[in-house]
């Protein structure tokens, strides 16, 4: 039986910072060559499955934007409306952004490193005031209330901004019986999956989402998830 609505979650392909083992967060870096291939393969897979989105959502970060554009181009399906929101951005890694992950672990110790990276409510240290990496220096955030823009975030903080956006912007599209594509990031998608699957705070910390691999949620007319698929 055909589902009433379908939600397609797609983590962006490998970025240049992923390749270099650097914390990225809100740093706006592009896809690596491997990441571009992953995005293209994701689009080909969705085309094979005849999963053509009616509408797409993405963050304000170009690695997610370009993943979506490449995937839709591979589907020959570039005409659909796309909505972008900073609320789908990756978790903000504060003062750890642009730093080597192994160097940070050596500096802070494995226990604290894991508490921040895989924990629910432990944020990294915030960016100092007037730090060059601050989004306050990025003109694309100029019209956002500064009090909403983070200097660092835990996964709990990320969930707090992703959930209301999902409820206000994405759920109404699913209620119309549409196929919806969301191209975002490892932690913003983890926050979203926590909501979709009603995962505990502990369970979501172990959730792994591979780059460039679509994850499908099928809904019935009551907007209940009736199946989840991770096609190969």
Secondary structure, 3 states (H helix, E strand, C coil): CCCCEEEEEEECCCEHHHHHCECCCCCCCCECHHHHHHHHHHHHHHHHCCCCCCEEEECCCHHHHHHHHHHHHHHCCCCCEEEECHHHCCCCCHHHCCCEHHHHHHHHCHHHHHHHHHCCCCCCCCCCCCCCCCHHHCHHHCCCCHHHCCCCCCHHHHHHHHHHHHHHHHHHHHHCCCEEEEEECHHHHHHHHHHHHCCCHHHHCCCCCCCCCCEEEEECCCCCEEEEECCC
